[in-house]
Amino acid sequence: MRDGFFRTAGAVPAIRVADPDYNTERILSCLKKAEEAGAKLVVFPELAITGYTCQDLFLQDALLAGAEAGLARMLEATRGSDTLILVGFPYRRGACLYNTAAAVQGGKLLALIPKRFLPTYGEFYETRQFTAGPEEVENVTLLGQEVPFGSRILLDVDAIPGLSIGTEICEDAWVPNAPDVALALAGGTILANLSASNETVGKDAYRTNLVTNLSGRTITGYVYVSSGDGESTQDIVFGGRVLLAENGSILGERKIFDNGWNEDKLCCADFDIARLLYERRRMSTFAGQETAPRMVHVSVHMEREITPITRTFPRHPFVPAGKADRDERCRDIIQIQSRGLAKRLTHIGCQSAVIGVSGGLDSTLALLVTARAFDLAGIERKKILAVTMPCFGTTDRTYQNAIHLAEELGAALKEVNIKAAVTQHFSDIGQDMEVHDVTYENGQARERTQVLMDLANKTNGIVIGTGDLSELALGWATYNGDHMSMYGVNAGVPKTLVSHLVCWFADTTEKPNLAATLRDVLDTPVSPELLPPEKDGRIAQRTEDLVGPYELHDFFLYYMLRCGFPPAKIFRIALQTFDGDYDRATILKWLKNFYRRFFAQQFKRSCLPDSPKVGSAAVSPRGDLRMPSDASRNLWMAELETLQ
């Protein structure tokens, strides 16, 4: 449970209808497997102790007494365990019978939470046997224990700050005024749904969308567990669906009918409570507890265990894993970038754009996007001025690629060799040409920006910025050099995604020469080319040797900026994700470098030009990152120093 992770399981025992003794045995068997897997919350289906399809047998005292005996056996079997169990149980009180979730832990009955909405349509006729449960909570006595009874109950787990578990039963989630809204607003971070949802054609897709959307709307971890084998098939069949969703994404699932006949089903996932709380803090529209109805909070004690997390994290969180999803993402991003630029061009009545092309990834993408924008705006591509500005570090490979790109895209091409201008500038300021320091490098970058700005004035155009999100996060840009433009089309795109966008253009273009050039750009090492090349003409300055691998930095950036993870948590999941590719010392080295640079370089981000946001993480000072330029990094670095 370290770092806010909480392992939860959904379990579907293969039961017998109206056989509480047998069903309790199967429930306890599932529980044992879930505990062996490290689960601290185990959710069972609706009315699992008896079976959901008992129909009028629910009116029989013998069945109800058997259900109580089964629950008593569960209490006895769980003594000494701190695993929390939610199991479906028919609770009789006076002349009424309630469909409830019994909360059990360590030999104690913690609460009885009744179903609020009873379906009486189609194949369902629950009001024939059951009474809708009350919202308001009162104390009742069952099996010699006094417990709260009502739907407005939250189970607060002390082992993780902010972990509070709410419960609803099947139909409760399908109605317009579902209990989950009130439970979430009152602080519920995990919602459990004990269900008995039969299978019909197309229903599973709808149910899956319902659960994922519900978890996203309430910003919760949602555990959905439905009945499976063993229920009566007199008129309906149950598939044993299990879904564990977090804020709109499925973390774990068992599909319908994916087990052998009469086999139990189990599915575990690690919910990230800390991330859910971060999302709620970040979203100002998520109403606080003051708007929620009053809830009864039941304290649940658990030991703080440190177990390996089973949850996996995408190596490239900005990049979809599947090709179809990745292609769709690329199309959407290109639309955002190109339409953003087209709007700026048409708004200011601009018929020209100037862009520095180096033959590298970022300027290649910017040129491709600019060509699309000109097409959208109905402007001839020849009014794009692609400027190549060779200097001390330019290699023939990148130079040729820059020329080929401009020609293939129909842009006007201009070459401005800046060696003489930079040499004169160094002479003016007393810079030794043999000293390849930051002045040597940045002098070239600023000279290029001056050339672009002046050419934009000369052509009545605007300068298109090429810098990407990863560079801006690390501050890997020359202030008032490549840092500056009149509209930056790449500022919302991380480096790991830039290459996929260029690859997508190569895959979809009908021009073989353009595709070949784009693929060579993709094979070229990332470099600012500000130092002289090797003797054999190869690039001498490789960016990732200096600032670290971009796949690591993009991983760090996503989980720090988008998810609010602290350094120790990012380090932990990075060790798991990149195991076998980077050792512990390497990951820690670059993580420290990431935080140092991120805090030190905010002043560059505080004055960024306009640029379109394309994803859920961005660094615009007018949008996602309102951060002071002089914020101290001491808290973050101090935590990193504990991770040796």
Legacy VTK file of the C-alpha trace (Angstrom):
# vtk DataFile Version 3.0
C-alpha trace
ASCII
DATASET POLYDATA
POINTS 644 float
0.000 0.000 0.000
3.036 2.261 -0.329
2.729 5.282 -2.641
-1.075 5.123 -2.476
-1.475 1.812 -4.297
-4.320 -0.391 -3.047
-4.765 -3.900 -4.390
-8.356 -4.883 -4.960
-9.910 -8.086 -6.271
-13.191 -9.006 -7.887
-14.132 -12.642 -7.303
-16.878 -14.723 -8.905
-17.414 -18.075 -7.165
-19.105 -20.869 -9.092
-22.109 -21.366 -6.804
-25.159 -23.534 -6.397
-28.584 -21.922 -6.268
-30.062 -21.905 -2.742
-27.036 -23.685 -1.167
-25.493 -21.183 1.268
-23.199 -23.736 2.863
-21.629 -24.734 -0.461
-21.502 -21.137 -1.645
-19.754 -19.993 1.527
-17.108 -22.632 0.928
-16.524 -21.329 -2.601
-16.472 -17.738 -1.369
-13.835 -18.567 1.255
-11.790 -20.418 -1.361
-11.826 -17.342 -3.600
-10.950 -15.170 -0.629
-7.903 -17.270 0.152
-6.636 -16.944 -3.422
-7.254 -13.202 -3.383
-5.335 -12.787 -0.123
-2.465 -14.855 -1.504
-2.407 -12.415 -4.423
-2.108 -9.526 -1.954
-5.631 -8.117 -2.273
-6.854 -6.027 0.670
-10.393 -5.547 -0.660
-12.311 -8.450 -2.211
-15.708 -7.869 -3.824
-18.159 -10.708 -4.530
-21.363 -10.671 -6.630
-24.853 -9.687 -5.597
-26.502 -12.222 -3.258
-23.470 -14.505 -3.646
-24.148 -16.370 -0.399
-27.473 -17.722 -1.689
-27.336 -17.126 -5.408
-29.248 -14.331 -7.137
-31.766 -16.546 -8.921
-33.498 -18.097 -5.905
-36.718 -16.212 -6.736
-39.536 -17.054 -4.262
-37.189 -19.262 -2.255
-36.012 -15.968 -0.748
-39.309 -15.993 1.161
-38.351 -19.266 2.869
-37.027 -19.086 6.423
-34.776 -22.065 5.749
-32.849 -20.230 3.003
-32.529 -17.038 5.035
-31.355 -18.953 8.095
-28.833 -20.756 5.909
-27.589 -17.421 4.571
-27.098 -16.121 8.111
-25.222 -19.300 9.029
-23.006 -18.808 5.980
-22.274 -15.211 6.970
-21.485 -16.324 10.523
-19.042 -18.863 9.124
-17.354 -16.117 7.108
-16.977 -14.011 10.244
-15.306 -16.876 12.029
-13.043 -17.739 9.083
-11.767 -14.166 8.725
-10.625 -13.660 12.301
-7.069 -12.360 12.334
-7.249 -11.043 8.747
-7.452 -7.364 7.847
-8.749 -7.997 4.312
-12.052 -6.226 3.731
-14.812 -8.288 2.089
-18.001 -7.114 0.415
-20.374 -10.001 -0.213
-24.000 -10.171 -1.377
-26.372 -11.189 1.427
-30.199 -11.285 1.883
-30.901 -9.463 5.147
-34.286 -9.967 6.812
-35.573 -7.368 9.199
-39.070 -7.652 10.526
-41.470 -8.099 7.635
-38.948 -6.856 5.064
-36.137 -8.506 3.129
-33.246 -6.438 1.809
-30.716 -7.178 -0.912
-27.504 -6.035 0.792
-23.745 -5.966 0.657
-22.280 -7.234 3.918
-18.941 -5.639 4.834
-16.798 -8.146 6.713
-13.316 -7.823 8.166
-11.369 -9.662 10.844
-14.335 -11.562 12.246
-16.495 -8.451 12.442
-19.538 -7.336 10.507
-18.804 -3.687 9.759
-21.930 -2.620 7.844
-24.953 -3.725 5.822
-25.466 -1.639 2.705
-28.818 -2.225 0.923
-29.730 -1.990 -2.733
-31.629 1.227 -3.396
-33.229 0.593 -6.785
-35.008 -2.693 -7.436
-35.688 -3.511 -11.115
-39.157 -4.723 -11.987
-39.026 -4.914 -15.752
-37.974 -7.387 -18.417
-36.605 -10.498 -16.763
-36.324 -8.851 -13.322
-38.953 -8.892 -10.570
-37.049 -8.043 -7.405
-39.865 -6.176 -5.683
-41.695 -9.493 -5.413
-39.195 -10.570 -2.726
-37.201 -7.500 -1.675
-37.772 -4.026 -0.276
-35.781 -1.041 -1.492
-33.186 -0.120 1.100
-33.174 3.187 2.973
-30.690 5.958 2.280
-30.501 7.149 5.851
-28.408 5.017 8.163
-29.532 3.449 11.410
-28.043 0.776 13.616
-29.334 -2.799 13.486
-28.276 -6.025 15.175
-27.292 -9.125 13.239
-25.438 -12.186 14.519
-25.001 -10.486 17.854
-23.264 -7.455 16.356
-24.654 -3.928 16.157
-23.877 -2.446 12.732
-24.960 0.515 10.579
-27.573 -0.226 7.916
-28.312 2.118 4.993
-26.917 3.156 1.627
-25.094 6.284 2.806
-22.130 4.469 4.294
-18.447 4.921 3.520
-15.749 2.578 4.766
-12.650 4.630 5.573
-9.386 2.673 5.413
-6.718 4.148 7.684
-3.725 2.628 5.881
-3.972 5.063 2.939
-4.983 8.701 3.430
-8.114 9.445 1.419
-9.071 5.817 0.814
-12.812 5.568 1.347
-14.968 2.764 -0.066
-18.579 3.199 -1.148
-20.964 0.487 -2.277
-23.861 0.139 -4.671
-25.638 -2.935 -5.983
-26.270 -3.697 -9.667
-29.254 -1.571 -10.791
-28.107 1.279 -8.557
-25.481 2.148 -11.174
-27.922 2.120 -14.112
-30.364 4.762 -12.868
-30.169 8.542 -13.451
-29.782 9.410 -9.756
-27.231 6.713 -8.977
-25.835 6.528 -5.419
-22.267 6.662 -6.780
-22.501 10.430 -7.273
-23.247 11.146 -3.626
-20.689 8.564 -2.500
-17.954 10.120 -4.618
-18.786 13.685 -3.624
-18.676 12.642 0.018
-15.128 11.349 -0.413
-15.526 7.831 -1.795
-12.446 6.984 -3.855
-13.267 3.339 -4.530
-16.798 2.296 -5.446
-17.807 -1.368 -5.413
-20.731 -2.715 -7.373
-22.017 -6.149 -6.409
-24.020 -7.200 -9.418
-26.061 -9.963 -11.016
-26.237 -8.842 -14.619
-27.307 -11.465 -17.119
-25.985 -11.676 -20.657
-27.837 -10.647 -23.794
-26.401 -9.783 -27.187
-24.637 -6.404 -27.076
-25.173 -5.881 -23.350
-21.558 -6.380 -22.354
-20.313 -3.532 -24.535
-22.889 -1.170 -23.032
-22.069 -2.355 -19.500
-18.345 -1.865 -20.068
-18.911 1.690 -21.296
-21.170 2.349 -18.330
-18.543 1.259 -15.804
-15.607 3.042 -17.430
-17.567 6.254 -17.915
-18.876 6.098 -14.369
-15.361 5.745 -12.957
-14.212 8.674 -15.076
-17.136 10.918 -14.165
-16.760 10.264 -10.434
-12.926 10.077 -10.525
-12.926 6.791 -8.668
-11.654 3.288 -8.770
-14.702 1.208 -9.664
-14.980 -2.515 -8.923
-17.744 -4.244 -10.847
-18.365 -7.938 -10.115
-21.268 -9.895 -11.596
-22.643 -13.395 -11.059
-21.387 -16.297 -13.124
-21.612 -20.062 -13.316
-23.987 -21.788 -10.978
-26.855 -19.331 -11.208
-30.092 -20.730 -12.592
-30.352 -20.773 -16.384
-34.121 -21.256 -16.397
-34.568 -18.090 -18.464
-31.288 -16.161 -18.261
-27.524 -16.836 -18.257
-24.803 -15.027 -16.328
-21.288 -14.503 -17.683
-19.288 -13.600 -14.572
-18.116 -10.171 -15.744
-15.406 -8.477 -13.662
-14.238 -4.914 -14.354
-11.757 -2.872 -12.358
-11.689 0.643 -13.789
-9.879 3.755 -12.626
-10.862 7.223 -13.790
-12.138 5.972 -17.134
-9.482 3.333 -17.849
-9.735 -0.413 -17.329
-6.978 -1.725 -15.068
-8.102 -5.344 -14.954
-10.980 -7.446 -16.201
-12.363 -10.916 -16.692
-14.475 -11.274 -19.797
-17.824 -13.013 -19.864
-17.570 -16.795 -20.158
-13.756 -16.712 -20.063
-13.422 -19.504 -17.494
-13.817 -23.237 -17.644
-17.213 -24.605 -16.685
-17.928 -24.292 -12.968
-14.573 -22.620 -12.257
-14.185 -19.654 -9.927
-12.930 -16.371 -11.376
-10.554 -13.842 -9.822
-9.177 -10.534 -11.068
-6.839 -8.175 -9.186
-5.635 -4.642 -9.832
-3.716 -1.955 -7.963
-5.768 1.211 -7.664
-3.791 4.418 -7.263
-5.623 6.357 -4.565
-3.051 9.153 -4.523
-3.563 9.791 -8.216
-7.345 9.874 -7.851
-7.029 12.458 -5.092
-4.628 14.481 -7.246
-7.114 14.450 -10.122
-9.868 15.676 -7.826
-7.684 18.497 -6.541
-6.689 19.430 -10.083
-10.265 19.582 -11.371
-11.902 22.646 -9.909
-15.289 21.382 -11.087
-15.182 18.313 -8.862
-17.419 19.497 -6.045
-16.233 19.031 -2.494
-17.791 17.217 0.400
-19.854 20.249 1.369
-22.232 19.528 -1.541
-22.731 15.848 -0.670
-25.405 14.393 1.602
-24.335 13.348 5.075
-22.648 9.967 5.195
-21.897 7.563 8.020
-18.192 6.789 8.035
-17.042 3.401 9.310
-13.363 3.139 10.243
-11.458 0.185 8.816
-8.003 -0.601 10.149
-5.411 -2.224 7.895
-1.722 -2.816 8.351
0.479 -0.838 5.991
1.972 -3.559 3.844
4.676 -3.055 1.235
4.023 -5.465 -1.612
5.312 -5.427 -5.187
2.838 -3.686 -7.456
1.285 -5.777 -10.203
0.065 -2.757 -12.119
2.049 -1.928 -15.239
2.801 1.515 -16.621
3.232 2.387 -20.303
6.864 2.806 -21.277
5.821 5.682 -23.535
2.738 7.155 -21.806
2.217 9.782 -24.505
2.123 7.157 -27.267
-0.743 4.647 -27.698
0.508 1.065 -27.840
-1.674 -0.268 -30.688
-1.019 0.831 -34.263
-4.665 1.683 -34.968
-4.919 3.855 -31.859
-1.524 5.390 -32.600
-2.512 6.278 -36.155
-5.729 7.851 -34.913
-3.782 9.847 -32.314
-1.380 11.055 -34.997
-4.240 12.171 -37.249
-5.859 14.072 -34.394
-2.626 15.807 -33.383
-1.830 16.878 -36.944
-5.349 18.313 -37.204
-4.901 20.274 -33.970
-1.494 21.605 -34.981
-2.392 22.512 -38.550
-5.792 24.015 -37.750
-4.277 26.040 -34.932
-1.742 27.540 -37.301
-4.335 28.019 -40.050
-6.484 30.054 -37.666
-3.536 32.264 -36.730
-2.610 32.831 -40.374
-6.135 33.745 -41.454
-6.810 35.892 -38.379
-3.814 38.154 -38.944
-4.180 38.061 -42.732
-0.770 36.471 -43.136
0.191 34.888 -46.451
3.716 33.812 -45.554
5.504 31.679 -42.987
9.195 31.359 -42.286
10.595 28.217 -40.758
14.143 27.143 -40.007
14.764 23.639 -41.332
17.704 21.685 -39.971
16.957 18.194 -41.213
16.125 17.142 -37.672
12.900 15.689 -36.287
11.313 18.809 -34.810
11.795 21.134 -37.769
10.677 18.332 -40.094
7.415 17.942 -38.212
6.905 21.709 -38.085
7.393 21.972 -41.855
4.947 19.122 -42.490
2.356 20.754 -40.232
2.874 24.156 -41.852
2.260 22.654 -45.280
-1.028 21.165 -44.008
-2.021 24.500 -42.487
-1.392 26.333 -45.748
-3.559 23.797 -47.561
-6.364 24.375 -45.054
-6.071 28.150 -45.329
-6.000 28.034 -49.126
-2.507 29.542 -49.339
0.049 28.329 -51.860
2.806 26.238 -50.299
5.436 28.197 -52.202
4.760 31.020 -49.739
6.323 28.892 -47.033
9.942 29.995 -46.779
12.064 27.087 -45.577
15.419 28.423 -44.453
18.486 26.246 -43.974
21.263 27.952 -42.030
24.415 25.813 -42.025
27.104 26.616 -39.518
29.966 24.950 -37.652
28.121 21.755 -36.655
25.959 21.139 -39.717
26.500 17.746 -41.335
25.914 16.954 -44.975
23.240 14.404 -44.045
20.976 16.862 -42.235
21.692 19.599 -44.769
20.606 17.420 -47.678
17.516 16.199 -45.837
16.447 19.790 -45.136
16.755 20.653 -48.840
14.892 17.528 -49.978
12.040 18.145 -47.530
11.479 21.696 -48.722
11.539 20.622 -52.353
9.191 17.655 -51.860
6.668 19.766 -49.927
6.656 22.589 -52.476
8.046 25.231 -50.122
10.392 27.983 -51.188
13.953 27.242 -50.080
16.551 29.728 -48.983
20.059 29.036 -47.714
21.727 31.491 -45.359
25.167 30.354 -44.281
25.695 31.959 -40.896
29.349 31.037 -40.334
30.672 34.473 -41.267
28.027 36.316 -39.223
28.638 34.184 -36.138
32.406 34.470 -36.526
32.117 38.266 -36.700
29.817 38.253 -33.680
32.297 36.188 -31.677
35.031 38.637 -32.639
32.862 41.531 -31.505
32.225 40.032 -28.058
35.682 38.504 -27.590
34.618 34.842 -27.822
37.470 32.418 -28.578
36.437 30.263 -31.540
38.264 27.298 -30.013
36.278 27.451 -26.788
33.180 25.377 -27.448
31.163 26.541 -24.471
27.569 27.649 -24.047
28.321 31.013 -25.664
29.721 29.219 -28.699
26.578 27.126 -28.993
23.947 29.742 -28.196
25.513 32.386 -30.415
24.638 30.195 -33.397
21.082 29.563 -32.181
20.401 33.265 -31.662
21.875 34.184 -35.030
19.500 31.727 -36.676
16.529 33.229 -34.860
17.556 36.739 -35.936
17.746 35.593 -39.548
14.285 34.000 -39.344
12.691 37.014 -37.664
14.136 39.439 -40.181
13.117 37.265 -43.111
9.604 37.135 -41.661
9.542 40.930 -41.627
10.903 40.987 -45.142
8.206 38.627 -46.442
5.385 39.951 -44.251
5.192 36.550 -42.596
5.484 34.881 -39.207
8.171 32.616 -37.783
7.003 29.083 -37.002
8.498 27.624 -33.825
9.805 24.067 -33.906
10.643 23.267 -30.253
8.765 20.358 -28.665
7.253 19.711 -25.232
10.153 17.585 -23.974
12.690 20.282 -24.811
10.574 22.898 -23.062
10.242 20.720 -19.957
14.010 20.335 -19.760
14.752 23.875 -20.840
16.759 22.465 -23.755
16.329 25.617 -25.810
18.365 28.778 -26.229
16.599 31.676 -24.563
15.531 34.092 -27.279
17.007 31.663 -29.773
15.090 28.570 -30.877
13.034 29.251 -27.742
11.279 32.121 -29.542
8.874 32.291 -32.494
5.557 33.843 -33.486
3.601 30.572 -33.260
4.993 27.261 -31.988
3.288 24.284 -33.576
5.216 21.587 -31.664
5.122 22.943 -28.114
2.472 20.453 -26.996
4.114 17.378 -28.550
6.631 15.311 -26.526
9.752 13.993 -28.250
8.656 10.349 -28.085
5.549 11.293 -30.044
7.303 13.542 -32.576
8.987 10.547 -34.168
5.656 8.710 -34.501
4.074 11.742 -36.165
6.886 11.949 -38.718
6.632 8.196 -39.233
2.885 8.544 -39.819
3.554 11.117 -42.548
6.078 8.734 -44.119
3.557 5.887 -44.037
0.693 7.899 -45.517
2.369 10.086 -48.153
1.989 9.153 -51.789
5.427 10.603 -52.581
8.119 7.897 -52.315
10.982 10.419 -52.275
9.384 12.307 -49.398
8.832 9.056 -47.515
12.486 8.072 -48.003
13.691 11.437 -46.720
11.392 11.265 -43.694
12.689 7.804 -42.818
16.262 9.033 -42.999
15.362 11.909 -40.689
13.925 9.339 -38.268
17.230 7.421 -38.379
19.315 10.526 -37.669
20.533 11.026 -34.063
18.806 13.867 -32.212
21.245 16.791 -32.093
21.277 20.608 -32.086
24.419 20.390 -34.285
26.133 23.287 -32.555
29.553 21.619 -32.271
31.804 20.695 -35.207
31.169 17.176 -36.584
33.518 14.217 -36.197
36.393 13.842 -38.665
34.329 11.344 -40.665
31.476 13.875 -40.961
29.185 12.240 -38.418
27.243 14.209 -35.803
29.438 14.847 -32.759
26.839 16.278 -30.389
24.062 13.910 -29.361
21.354 15.467 -27.226
20.525 12.334 -25.255
24.156 11.945 -24.185
23.897 15.370 -22.560
20.397 15.546 -21.048
19.485 11.861 -20.928
17.213 9.508 -22.899
14.028 11.217 -23.993
11.967 8.093 -23.313
12.957 8.401 -19.649
12.331 12.138 -19.515
8.932 11.836 -21.175
8.059 9.093 -18.681
9.145 11.342 -15.792
7.314 14.334 -17.260
4.009 12.539 -17.702
3.830 11.101 -14.221
5.111 14.262 -12.546
3.103 16.839 -14.489
-0.025 14.933 -15.484
-0.397 12.609 -12.495
1.249 14.587 -9.685
3.481 11.684 -8.604
6.312 12.519 -6.180
9.913 11.583 -7.114
10.017 8.368 -5.052
6.882 7.042 -6.723
8.139 7.908 -10.210
11.444 6.210 -9.419
9.655 3.096 -8.211
7.499 2.687 -11.305
10.395 3.602 -13.625
12.500 0.805 -12.121
9.687 -1.624 -12.874
8.898 -0.274 -16.342
12.467 -0.024 -17.650
13.839 -3.106 -15.904
16.484 -4.675 -18.116
17.038 -1.517 -20.166
18.368 0.941 -17.592
19.892 0.101 -14.234
18.930 1.725 -10.956
21.833 4.200 -10.970
21.100 5.375 -14.513
17.407 5.973 -13.865
18.154 7.861 -10.663
20.829 9.960 -12.367
18.482 11.149 -15.087
15.548 11.581 -12.717
17.654 13.958 -10.617
18.707 15.753 -13.780
15.073 16.035 -14.869
13.998 17.728 -11.639
17.008 20.055 -11.583
16.362 21.217 -15.108
12.568 21.373 -14.797
12.704 23.794 -11.871
15.686 25.815 -13.073
14.280 26.389 -16.569
10.767 27.590 -15.775
11.747 31.141 -16.711
11.943 30.000 -20.331
8.435 28.540 -20.191
6.982 31.616 -18.501
7.266 33.608 -21.740
6.470 31.021 -24.380
4.835 32.051 -27.659
1.310 30.888 -28.421
1.038 27.220 -29.306
-1.752 24.620 -29.520
-2.281 22.154 -26.689
-2.554 18.647 -28.097
-2.649 16.336 -25.044
-3.436 16.179 -21.356
0.011 17.437 -20.330
1.291 20.848 -21.371
3.586 23.590 -20.072
1.956 26.748 -21.414
2.095 29.552 -18.816
-1.423 30.519 -19.935
-2.845 27.048 -19.492
-1.705 23.933 -17.677
1.406 25.127 -15.837
1.050 28.292 -13.767
4.395 27.956 -12.002
6.640 30.682 -10.576
9.969 30.971 -12.351
11.840 31.055 -9.053
10.157 28.140 -7.247
12.529 26.151 -5.031
13.217 22.536 -5.943
14.562 21.620 -2.494
11.619 19.435 -1.409
11.809 17.305 -4.534
15.594 17.028 -4.512
15.614 16.104 -0.826
13.281 13.190 -1.573
15.504 12.109 -4.442
18.516 12.016 -2.131
16.783 9.310 -0.076
16.597 6.998 -3.104
20.211 5.849 -3.288
LINES 1 645
644 0 1 2 3 4 5 6 7 8 9 10 11 12 13 14 15 16 17 18 19 20 21 22 23 24 25 26 27 28 29 30 31 32 33 34 35 36 37 38 39 40 41 42 43 44 45 46 47 48 49 50 51 52 53 54 55 56 57 58 59 60 61 62 63 64 65 66 67 68 69 70 71 72 73 74 75 76 77 78 79 80 81 82 83 84 85 86 87 88 89 90 91 92 93 94 95 96 97 98 99 100 101 102 103 104 105 106 107 108 109 110 111 112 113 114 115 116 117 118 119 120 121 122 123 124 125 126 127 128 129 130 131 132 133 134 135 136 137 138 139 140 141 142 143 144 145 146 147 148 149 150 151 152 153 154 155 156 157 158 159 160 161 162 163 164 165 166 167 168 169 170 171 172 173 174 175 176 177 178 179 180 181 182 183 184 185 186 187 188 189 190 191 192 193 194 195 196 197 198 199 200 201 202 203 204 205 206 207 208 209 210 211 212 213 214 215 216 217 218 219 220 221 222 223 224 225 226 227 228 229 230 231 232 233 234 235 236 237 238 239 240 241 242 243 244 245 246 247 248 249 250 251 252 253 254 255 256 257 258 259 260 261 262 263 264 265 266 267 268 269 270 271 272 273 274 275 276 277 278 279 280 281 282 283 284 285 286 287 288 289 290 291 292 293 294 295 296 297 298 299 300 301 302 303 304 305 306 307 308 309 310 311 312 313 314 315 316 317 318 319 320 321 322 323 324 325 326 327 328 329 330 331 332 333 334 335 336 337 338 339 340 341 342 343 344 345 346 347 348 349 350 351 352 353 354 355 356 357 358 359 360 361 362 363 364 365 366 367 368 369 370 371 372 373 374 375 376 377 378 379 380 381 382 383 384 385 386 387 388 389 390 391 392 393 394 395 396 397 398 399 400 401 402 403 404 405 406 407 408 409 410 411 412 413 414 415 416 417 418 419 420 421 422 423 424 425 426 427 428 429 430 431 432 433 434 435 436 437 438 439 440 441 442 443 444 445 446 447 448 449 450 451 452 453 454 455 456 457 458 459 460 461 462 463 464 465 466 467 468 469 470 471 472 473 474 475 476 477 478 479 480 481 482 483 484 485 486 487 488 489 490 491 492 493 494 495 496 497 498 499 500 501 502 503 504 505 506 507 508 509 510 511 512 513 514 515 516 517 518 519 520 521 522 523 524 525 526 527 528 529 530 531 532 533 534 535 536 537 538 539 540 541 542 543 544 545 546 547 548 549 550 551 552 553 554 555 556 557 558 559 560 561 562 563 564 565 566 567 568 569 570 571 572 573 574 575 576 577 578 579 580 581 582 583 584 585 586 587 588 589 590 591 592 593 594 595 596 597 598 599 600 601 602 603 604 605 606 607 608 609 610 611 612 613 614 615 616 617 618 619 620 621 622 623 624 625 626 627 628 629 630 631 632 633 634 635 636 637 638 639 640 641 642 643
